[in-house]
Amino acid sequence: MFKRILLVFGILLIGLSALAVWLYQRDPLQALPQPEHHLQSERILLARQNGRRVEHIVLRGSAIGEIGFTISLPDPLPAEKLPLLFVLGGLGTGENNISFIKNAGNNAIIGYDWPIPTQFPNGLDFLLDAPDLYRQAMSIPAQAVSMIGWLAEQPWANKQRISLLGFSLGALAVPSIQDMAEHDGHAIGWTIIAYGGAPLGDLFAANPHMKPHWLRDLMAPVVNLLLRPLEPMLHAPHLSGRFLVLEGQDDTLVPEKLRVNLREAVPQPKDVIVFKGSHMGVGPNKFELLQKIIETSRDWLIRNGAVNPA
């Protein structure tokens, strides 16, 4: 019996080793689902007030599923074409993630709807839901780039002025999205990476909200392996444009070592600003920090010619 257990364990170990070698040899972009083009769209008007028109749009992808996002446009549209600002915030809807941006000016503000759930399962539920979560996570770059492609085709869009703004979870996704976008023919001129870190498995292990603790430590190397195609440090060095990196001095969700890893992977030219306090958020005790982050991001984008001032 003992020999049989050793045999099964040995076969499993060999299989996992072979899987690891195969995963590490794959080109990260080729390992991800690819963007789709010329997608059908459905549009719903959400609001028309304060000189803005806000719509929710769904693009019908095939292999990558439905792509949802909210777009805020000046109303009426000006004669000049509009810079595109793609906002990827924390888990939640795109409408919620762009609702804190005021005085948007003659710019198109786009908030992406994450395909993954807003509340991650814990414990055994996480293991049971892992296959679906994995598929959804791997589709994010292709969904975002398909969205960028669709918007760049709109008659009011200035495809020469495209910016990517990644906050918290969005900061982790932006490098792979931008890498895929540039390979798909879209030049991203300005990128903000705020409150992110790397590698992904180490961030998973450092997250105190994941329960139980032992599962975080056990799954960290597995997450690093399986999510390697999304790993920010693999994509960031290949990007072009201008970069702004924002960090929290006492960020309890992103340890300093992981912040440094991502910061150093981001190419030049880049500006780095460290805010006092912990991780950014949208709660009542985080509002002042959030406003500083938004104001700093807006000033940097205007100063570097990415957007039109309000």
Buried (B, 14 or more C-beta within 10 A) or exposed (E): EEEEEEEEEEEEEEEEEEEBEEBEEEEBBEBBBBBBEEBEEEEEEEEEEEEEBBBBBBBEBEEBBEBBBBBBBBEEBEEEBBBBBBBBBBBBBBBBBBBBBEEBBBBBBBBBBBBBEEEBBEEEEBEEBBEEBBBBBBBBBBBBBBBBBBBBEBEBBBBEBBBBBBBBBBBBBBBBBBBBBBBBEBEBBBBBBBBBBBBBBBBBBBBEEBEEEEBBEEBBBBBBBBBBBBBBBBBBEBBEBBBBBBBBEEBEBBBEEBBEBBBEBBBEEBBEBEBEBBBBBBEEEBEEBBEBBBEBBBEBBBEBEBBBEE
